[in-house]
Amino acid sequence: MRSTPVSAAPRRGRRTALAAAGLVAALTLTATACGGSEDEADTKPGGGTSQAADADATGGGEGGLAAGLADRLKEHGIDVDKWKDGGWKNWDEDKWLSEAKDFVNPVIEGLWQPDRMKSAKEADKTVTTKDAAADQGATDPEPAPVEAVAEKKPYHENAAPVGKVFFDSPEGSMVCSGTVIKDVNHPGKSNLVWTAGHCVHAGGSGGWYRNIAFVPSYNDYGKSEAELANATATEMAPYGTWWADWASTSNQWIQGGSESGGDGAAYDYSVLHVKPEQGSKSLEETVGAALEVDFSAPSATEVSSMGAWGYPAAAPYNGLEMFKCVDRPGRLSLSPSLPTMYRIGCTMTGGSSGGGWFRVVDGETKLVSNTSIGPLENTWLAGPQLGRAAEALYQDMSKTYGGQ
């Protein structure tokens, strides 16, 4: 059930300014240096944009579905009522929808209750030392670990508009992180969330995950596990639960993503278009803030500091608090045929996947990447460069679905 904030939502301008000020302050604490030139991000277009089947949508289609969606669901042998009653737990190959056009995510009102959110497991992508060293001279020295720092509370007054992305997989309920981003074609009324591709799609070995939802400013006051023993929906989700009714990720992730990131790691990003479980206001209006995405793919040598934000859920963290790491980025190359990735020192663990990486440009905080992969030792994180291919995917989502 959609909730209102525990305290009044701040004005958009003030919150954005606070986020920028906080990032600038954090940037002064870092000192890891990386040298070398940066390869340009891959500019080949390509993306998988999908229309979700919204069981609660209004329109001329059968059963209240938007026109055309009921027929598409039938083609996949999906009965929406049975799906919402638990049929989504059937992960047979025939039900494991993989292609971009196959994404379906009917709203199941009340599914993501506080206890279910707290029990969701981290979705992380780890690489071994051997994998990380399999470059062709385009990787900078491994950064020194940067200890993650807990964000100030309440999050809605001190941090960028970060939250949790929940979803169901064959392994159970899972969790990532995500960021509310601006919609250039619908200013002030964005319903877009940026996260990692592996938080919405399994990559080459599977398909789209299910029951994907976003909770901005999760546990806004950073309460402890004991304090949240009998938490209400308002405490855990102060701005409500937002279901993805459309999703986009790169074709490279859909085709080449794997448990260790694989060939899709350098394209491991996703844009969600969300709608409130209840209500009609846009996400940006409800939360009071959204960040611009920087698609210039700056080289590591051009950026003195980047900050990664998220909700790490694997030990020693428990997923209840928002943390951040700030460091000077270096380069990570997994293959000479792939664009290099950004890499920073950071001790955040799984659950922080998909969380935004930010930098300050002319006093404004902008999203420049997202957490994708890290080592088993949890000493650093890597994220994709967001160049023209990522921008094309974003623009397609905005123009096609943004106003809906």
LUMVOKOL-66554 format. One line per field, with one value per residue (C-alpha): residue number from 1; y, z, x; residue in one letter. Coordinates in steps of 0.2 Angstrom, whole numbers, plus 5000, padded with zeros to 4 digits. Each point is the difference from the previous one (the first is absolute). Layout:
N
k: NUM,...
py: Y,...
pz: Z,...
px: X,...
r: A,...
This chain:
404
k: 1,2,3,4,5,6,7,8,9,10,11,12,13,14,15,16,17,18,19,20,21,22,23,24,25,26,27,28,29,30,31,32,33,34,35,36,37,38,39,40,41,42,43,44,45,46,47,48,49,50,51,52,53,54,55,56,57,58,59,60,61,62,63,64,65,66,67,68,69,70,71,72,73,74,75,76,77,78,79,80,81,82,83,84,85,86,87,88,89,90,91,92,93,94,95,96,97,98,99,100,101,102,103,104,105,106,107,108,109,110,111,112,113,114,115,116,117,118,119,120,121,122,123,124,125,126,127,128,129,130,131,132,133,134,135,136,137,138,139,140,141,142,143,144,145,146,147,148,149,150,151,152,153,154,155,156,157,158,159,160,161,162,163,164,165,166,167,168,169,170,171,172,173,174,175,176,177,178,179,180,181,182,183,184,185,186,187,188,189,190,191,192,193,194,195,196,197,198,199,200,201,202,203,204,205,206,207,208,209,210,211,212,213,214,215,216,217,218,219,220,221,222,223,224,225,226,227,228,229,230,231,232,233,234,235,236,237,238,239,240,241,242,243,244,245,246,247,248,249,250,251,252,253,254,255,256,257,258,259,260,261,262,263,264,265,266,267,268,269,270,271,272,273,274,275,276,277,278,279,280,281,282,283,284,285,286,287,288,289,290,291,292,293,294,295,296,297,298,299,300,301,302,303,304,305,306,307,308,309,310,311,312,313,314,315,316,317,318,319,320,321,322,323,324,325,326,327,328,329,330,331,332,333,334,335,336,337,338,339,340,341,342,343,344,345,346,347,348,349,350,351,352,353,354,355,356,357,358,359,360,361,362,363,364,365,366,367,368,369,370,371,372,373,374,375,376,377,378,379,380,381,382,383,384,385,386,387,388,389,390,391,392,393,394,395,396,397,398,399,400,401,402,403,404
py: 5000,5017,5010,5019,5005,4999,5018,5013,4998,5014,5011,4993,5014,4999,4981,5001,5013,4990,4985,5010,5008,4983,4992,5015,4998,4981,5003,5009,4985,4989,4998,4984,5005,4991,5005,4996,5005,4994,4990,5008,4991,4989,5010,4986,5002,4986,4997,4990,5010,4991,5003,4992,4993,5010,4991,5015,5011,5008,4999,4991,4983,4985,4999,5018,4998,5013,4997,4986,4994,4986,4992,5001,4991,4987,4997,4995,4990,5012,5002,5016,4995,4983,5010,5012,4985,4992,4994,5011,4988,4988,5002,4986,5004,5004,5013,5008,5014,5006,5011,5019,5000,4986,5010,4999,5007,5000,5010,4988,5013,4997,4987,5010,5001,5005,4983,4994,5015,4997,4981,5004,4994,5010,4999,5002,4996,4995,4998,4990,5008,4990,5007,5018,4998,4993,5017,5006,5014,5011,4997,5012,4993,4993,5014,4999,4996,5014,4997,5003,5014,5000,5014,5013,4998,5003,4996,5011,5015,4995,4988,4999,4992,4982,4985,4981,4990,4984,4985,4981,4988,4981,5001,5010,5018,5011,5018,5014,5018,5014,5019,5011,5009,5015,4997,5013,4999,5002,5012,5000,4984,4986,4982,4994,4989,4996,4983,4986,4988,4985,5007,4997,4987,4984,5002,4987,4985,5006,5014,5014,4999,5003,5011,5014,5015,5015,5007,5018,5005,4982,5001,5019,5002,4985,4991,4984,4983,5000,5016,4993,4984,5006,5013,5007,5002,5019,4998,4988,5009,5018,5005,4984,4985,5003,4986,4999,5000,5002,4995,5002,4993,4998,4986,4996,4996,4990,4990,4999,5004,4986,4996,5008,5015,4992,5009,5010,5008,5015,5003,4995,5014,5002,5013,4996,5010,4998,5003,5001,4985,5013,5018,5011,5012,4998,4992,5017,5010,4987,4999,5018,4997,4992,5000,5003,4986,5005,4991,5008,4985,5010,4991,4995,5013,5014,4996,5003,4991,4989,4995,4984,4999,4984,4988,4986,4985,4986,4999,5010,5011,4995,5010,5012,5015,5011,5001,5009,4999,5014,4998,5005,4988,4989,4989,4981,4990,4983,4998,5009,5000,5008,5018,5003,5002,5012,4993,5007,4993,4996,4987,4999,4983,4992,5010,5016,4993,5013,5014,5016,5007,5019,5014,5019,5011,5019,4997,4988,4981,4989,4981,4994,4981,4986,4986,4984,4989,4997,4988,4986,5009,5016,5012,5010,5002,5003,5008,5003,5015,5008,5006,5002,4982,5003,5017,4992,4988,5013,5012,4985,4997,5018,5004,4984,4997,5015,5009,4985
pz: 5000,4995,5015,5004,5006,5019,4999,4987,4984,4997,4985,4985,4998,5018,5000,4984,5007,5016,4990,4990,5016,5008,4985,4999,5019,4998,4985,5011,5010,4986,4994,4989,4984,4983,4984,4982,4986,4998,4985,4993,5005,4987,4989,4991,5003,5007,5013,5005,5005,5006,5004,5016,5001,5014,5007,5007,4985,4992,4982,4987,5002,5007,5019,5002,4992,4989,4982,4992,5016,5004,4983,5004,5017,4992,4987,5015,5008,5014,5010,5010,5014,5002,4999,5014,5010,5000,4982,4998,5011,4985,4993,4986,4984,4991,5014,5001,4988,4993,4985,5002,4994,5012,5017,5010,5018,5005,5016,5015,5013,5018,4994,5006,5019,5013,5005,4981,4997,5014,4995,4982,4996,4992,4981,4997,4986,5005,4990,5005,5001,4984,4991,5005,4994,4983,4991,4986,5009,5002,5019,5013,5016,5012,5012,5019,5009,5005,5015,4997,5011,5006,4992,5011,5006,4994,4983,4991,5008,4998,4985,4981,4997,5002,5004,4999,4985,5005,4989,5000,4991,5000,5016,5009,5004,4996,5002,4991,5002,4988,4997,4995,4984,4990,4984,4988,4990,5015,5012,5018,4997,4998,5003,4996,5011,4995,5006,4994,4986,5011,5012,4986,4989,5003,4984,4987,5012,5004,4998,5008,5019,5007,5012,4998,5011,5006,5018,5001,5016,5007,5020,4998,5018,5000,5014,5007,4998,5018,4997,4984,5008,4997,4987,4991,4981,5003,5009,4987,4985,5004,4982,4996,4989,4981,4987,4984,4986,4987,5000,4989,5001,4986,4988,5005,5017,4994,4989,5009,5019,5012,5018,5000,4989,4984,4984,5005,5015,4991,4995,5016,5002,5000,5000,5008,4997,5016,5006,5018,5008,5004,4995,4985,5003,4991,5010,4998,5007,5014,5006,4996,4990,4985,4993,4982,4992,4993,4983,4996,5006,5006,5001,5018,4998,4998,5016,5017,5010,4998,5014,5000,5011,5004,5013,5003,5006,5001,5016,5009,4995,5002,4986,5012,4998,4985,4998,4989,4993,4992,4991,4984,4986,4990,4985,5000,4984,4999,4982,4986,4990,5013,5007,5016,5016,5014,5016,5018,5017,5010,5013,4996,4997,4990,5001,4995,4982,4988,5012,4992,4998,5001,4996,5002,4984,5002,5017,4994,5005,4985,4998,4990,5003,5011,5010,4989,5006,5014,5007,5012,5013,4999,4998,4985,4988,4981,4990,4981,4990,4995,4982,4984,5001,5018,4995,4985,5012,5012,4986,4993,5017,5003,4984,4998,5018,5010,4999,5005
px: 5000,5007,5006,5004,5016,5003,5005,4996,5009,5013,4999,5008,5013,5006,5002,5010,5011,5003,5004,5013,5007,5001,5010,5012,5003,5003,5011,5013,5003,5007,5018,5002,5008,4999,5010,4999,4988,4982,4993,4985,4984,4992,4988,4991,4981,4990,4988,4985,4985,4985,4982,4994,4983,4991,4986,4993,5001,4985,4997,4990,5008,4992,4999,5004,5018,5006,4996,5010,5008,4987,5004,5019,4998,4989,5014,5011,4987,4998,4984,5002,4988,5010,5016,4995,4994,5017,5002,5016,5009,5000,5018,4998,5010,4984,4996,5017,4997,5017,4998,4998,4982,4995,5001,4984,4998,4982,4997,4997,4994,5007,5013,5015,4996,5013,5005,5002,5010,5012,5002,5005,5017,5014,5002,5019,5012,5017,5016,5016,5017,5004,4985,5004,5018,4995,5003,5011,5009,4985,4997,5007,5008,4987,4994,5002,4984,4989,4990,4981,4993,4982,4989,4993,4982,4987,5005,4987,5009,5018,5002,4996,4983,5007,4989,4999,4995,4991,4996,4997,5012,5000,5011,4987,4997,5015,5005,5011,5001,4994,4999,4986,5006,4993,4989,5007,4983,4989,5009,4994,4990,5012,4995,5017,5012,5018,5007,5011,4995,5003,4987,4986,5007,5010,5010,5005,4995,4982,4987,4991,4998,4982,4991,5013,4996,5009,5000,5008,5008,4998,5000,5002,5006,5012,4992,5008,4994,4993,4991,4992,4994,4982,5003,4985,5000,5002,5016,5008,4993,4996,4997,4991,5004,5002,4998,5009,4988,5013,5018,5016,5017,5013,5000,5018,4994,4986,5011,5017,4996,5005,5002,5017,4995,5006,5001,4985,5008,5006,4981,4993,4987,4981,4986,4984,4984,4989,4983,4994,4991,4987,4998,5003,5014,5017,5015,5009,4986,4997,5019,5004,5016,5008,5017,5006,5010,5017,5002,5017,5009,5015,5017,5006,5014,4987,4991,5008,4987,4985,4988,4990,4984,4990,4992,5013,4992,5013,5011,5005,4985,4982,4992,4991,5011,5006,5019,5012,5018,5010,5016,5010,4995,5011,4998,4995,5000,4993,5003,5009,4984,4990,5000,5009,4990,5003,5007,5001,5005,4985,4995,4981,4994,4985,4984,5009,4999,4992,5003,5004,5018,5000,5012,4998,5000,4999,4992,4987,5000,4998,4999,5015,4999,4993,5007,5002,5014,5013,5012,4996,5011,4988,5014,4995,4985,4999,4987,4996,5004,4984,5002,4990,4993,4993,4993,4991,4992,4995,4993,4990,4993,4996,4992,4990,4994,5005,4983,4990
r: M,R,S,T,P,V,S,A,A,P,R,R,G,R,R,T,A,L,A,A,A,G,L,V,A,A,L,T,L,T,A,T,A,C,G,G,S,E,D,E,A,D,T,K,P,G,G,G,T,S,Q,A,A,D,A,D,A,T,G,G,G,E,G,G,L,A,A,G,L,A,D,R,L,K,E,H,G,I,D,V,D,K,W,K,D,G,G,W,K,N,W,D,E,D,K,W,L,S,E,A,K,D,F,V,N,P,V,I,E,G,L,W,Q,P,D,R,M,K,S,A,K,E,A,D,K,T,V,T,T,K,D,A,A,A,D,Q,G,A,T,D,P,E,P,A,P,V,E,A,V,A,E,K,K,P,Y,H,E,N,A,A,P,V,G,K,V,F,F,D,S,P,E,G,S,M,V,C,S,G,T,V,I,K,D,V,N,H,P,G,K,S,N,L,V,W,T,A,G,H,C,V,H,A,G,G,S,G,G,W,Y,R,N,I,A,F,V,P,S,Y,N,D,Y,G,K,S,E,A,E,L,A,N,A,T,A,T,E,M,A,P,Y,G,T,W,W,A,D,W,A,S,T,S,N,Q,W,I,Q,G,G,S,E,S,G,G,D,G,A,A,Y,D,Y,S,V,L,H,V,K,P,E,Q,G,S,K,S,L,E,E,T,V,G,A,A,L,E,V,D,F,S,A,P,S,A,T,E,V,S,S,M,G,A,W,G,Y,P,A,A,A,P,Y,N,G,L,E,M,F,K,C,V,D,R,P,G,R,L,S,L,S,P,S,L,P,T,M,Y,R,I,G,C,T,M,T,G,G,S,S,G,G,G,W,F,R,V,V,D,G,E,T,K,L,V,S,N,T,S,I,G,P,L,E,N,T,W,L,A,G,P,Q,L,G,R,A,A,E,A,L,Y,Q,D,M,S,K,T,Y,G,G,Q
